[in-house]
Amino acid sequence: MGLQTVIDLIGSTVIFGWLFLITITANGANKEDFQTNQGELLCQQNLVELTKLLEYDFRKIGFCKEPNRLPNPTLAILLADSTRIKFLTDLDLDGSGPDGFPDSLYYYLGPPGVAGAGNNPRVCILYRVVNDQPAAGSNLGVTNFKLTYYDRFNNVIPVPVSQANLQSIFSIQISMSVENTIASALAETSPQNTQYQSAFWQQRRLSSRNYQNR
Amino acid sequence: MGKQALLMVIGYSLIFLMSGAMMSNGTVDAFNNAMNYYEGNIVRDIAISGANMGANYIFVNRPLMNSNPWWNGWVTPIKLNGGTFTVTMDSVQDNYGNWGRIRMTTTAHYGDSTCVVTVLFHPSQFSKFCMYAGAMTGVYFEPSDSVFGPCHIESTLNYGNPSGGTMAGGAYFGGKVTTKSGIAALTNPAMLPTFAQGREDGVSIPLSLNTAQLVTEAAGNLFSGGELWVTLKDDSVAWKRSKTGAVTTQAISQIAPNGVLAIDKGTLYIQGEVSTRLTVASLRTSGSTGGTVIVKDNVTYKTDPRVDPLCHAMLGVVGYGSISIDTTAAHNNFTVQGSMYSQTDGIQVVNYNTRPRGNLYVLGGWIGTQIYATSNGTTAGLPVNVTYDERFRVDAPPYFPGTNGYEILAWYE
């Protein structure tokens, strides 16, 4: 083996090592980006699903297919606080449409750090309770759920809204943040630098048509 | 460049292309997710816009009212904001089998999304008001007054403060208030009323008594001229044609099969307790006399609808002229449960400034052209306490005078 061959071997080894390191680094970065993107996607999908559900329910506050059973929609809100609300509406319970009987619907935010909610300590469960059924809530990464109530003149109503003021509620601002329940790639290499993708949604003034129409 | 180097370049390119595609897929999915939400919002907005346009058409053209033709909606898709919508109309019955309600269905399409908004309308009736006044000539709402229900003043809503009265706050209106000509202070100083559910000026809803319809619904049992003394007894009425006349007792379903008991060009005296739906009316189809109502004693429901959800009794007291709360030696306090409507006058308390002090409790509505004083403010008369019957928001006594318009009962989206 001549000198030239030795130089070729050394050179090719260095170049191979260099390319190999590039590949490893690129793969790591790619993996992290991919996980981050997937985390963001998951986060956004969770937020959209929650948003659709909230908008679907909140727009029906005070609705009843048979109006005689709920003549005054402005009395439909039974409880209003910054992270919980209970109201009357006519739900489609069996898939055949509203049945004409008012149902109560109760949304409330559970405490953070519940068991089974992943490793994100800020995640809470947003519970949805229909009538007197057991509370149901899925872990979609809600970290903030805030309700702000406004009267007809756009004044903020202090929370918790007193019984006397419930009828004054005219519109509701809903703010919600969603984070991933499990940290993305950085947690593997740096547990102190965990990264949770987050998304924020706000409905500035949601007002059900039913409690405006009389 | 050797063959191996070429293969290596191709290999690396493939690896980066694949990873780029994976990253791109994630981004596209996120974009699709956002677009899906956006599309849902757009199609819902189109449906709501279509429903608003349809509702406006109904409010303006009032199908089937005053001989107006029926409206079939917009069955040909209308383009709006990149999508389309259609509006279909159905005539539906109310809970008592009467036609007149309208169900309007708006269907919107945008991209692959569809949204349906269903709105239920019914003919609006004056019983929906807790208080209605055609005019407030010389009278005003003072700080101690409160109205817990919808209120309309077909002129200017006057407010003020009686001489020597306290003014911790103005009059309180718990329901929505509409006026034709705004509000005005009749005293100086005066406290502005509180309008908890807002106030809307420039709204005109003139009284409208459809005498012909009530005559039609009273049918062959319409009394004419003189007096008609009616004592309500559960689901029956005991009636006589004069104070000392012979009493005849009949089931309401027999004497008023359509729910209307009426006298034309005479005076109606009313008292008693009712357990069914009934409108008693004193009309004036012609001439210049008759059409008045005198409440001789308490007029109540058999059970209180505020505590008895099964109470279906609903009473309307309609007069072309005045409705008077008579004096009686038996008691000072009066209770009237039902909606009272006076086309040309108002509700008055006989001898309001000399009769013994008591109270007038009304559960229902107080509707008239004029508002009168019911007490002298200190020692005599009947201060009024009007409580709104919440059922009147969506229901009314049979053939109670209508406002010649529609209103929305339920909005489903």
Chai-1 contact restraints between the chains, C-beta under 6 A:
chainA,res_idxA,chainB,res_idxB,connection_type,confidence,min_distance_angstrom,max_distance_angstrom,comment,restraint_id
A,N30,B,S19,contact,1.0,0.0,6.0,A-B,restraint_1
A,F34,B,M22,contact,1.0,0.0,6.0,A-B,restraint_2
A,N37,B,G26,contact,1.0,0.0,6.0,A-B,restraint_3
A,Q38,B,G26,contact,1.0,0.0,6.0,A-B,restraint_4
A,L41,B,G26,contact,1.0,0.0,6.0,A-B,restraint_5
A,L41,B,D29,contact,1.0,0.0,6.0,A-B,restraint_6
A,L41,B,A30,contact,1.0,0.0,6.0,A-B,restraint_7
A,Q44,B,A30,contact,1.0,0.0,6.0,A-B,restraint_8
A,Q44,B,N33,contact,1.0,0.0,6.0,A-B,restraint_9
A,Q45,B,N33,contact,1.0,0.0,6.0,A-B,restraint_10
A,V48,B,N33,contact,1.0,0.0,6.0,A-B,restraint_11
A,V48,B,Y37,contact,1.0,0.0,6.0,A-B,restraint_12
A,R59,B,E413,contact,1.0,0.0,6.0,A-B,restraint_13
A,F63,B,A410,contact,1.0,0.0,6.0,A-B,restraint_14
A,F63,B,Y412,contact,1.0,0.0,6.0,A-B,restraint_15
A,P67,B,V394,contact,1.0,0.0,6.0,A-B,restraint_16
A,P67,B,L409,contact,1.0,0.0,6.0,A-B,restraint_17
A,P67,B,A410,contact,1.0,0.0,6.0,A-B,restraint_18
A,N68,B,V394,contact,1.0,0.0,6.0,A-B,restraint_19
A,N68,B,D395,contact,1.0,0.0,6.0,A-B,restraint_20
A,P71,B,E390,contact,1.0,0.0,6.0,A-B,restraint_21
A,P71,B,R391,contact,1.0,0.0,6.0,A-B,restraint_22
A,P71,B,R393,contact,1.0,0.0,6.0,A-B,restraint_23
A,P71,B,V394,contact,1.0,0.0,6.0,A-B,restraint_24
A,N72,B,E390,contact,1.0,0.0,6.0,A-B,restraint_25
A,N72,B,R393,contact,1.0,0.0,6.0,A-B,restraint_26
A,R152,B,G198,contact,1.0,0.0,6.0,A-B,restraint_27
A,R209,B,W411,contact,1.0,0.0,6.0,A-B,restraint_28
A,N210,B,W411,contact,1.0,0.0,6.0,A-B,restraint_29
A,N213,B,I408,contact,1.0,0.0,6.0,A-B,restraint_30
A,R214,B,R393,contact,1.0,0.0,6.0,A-B,restraint_31
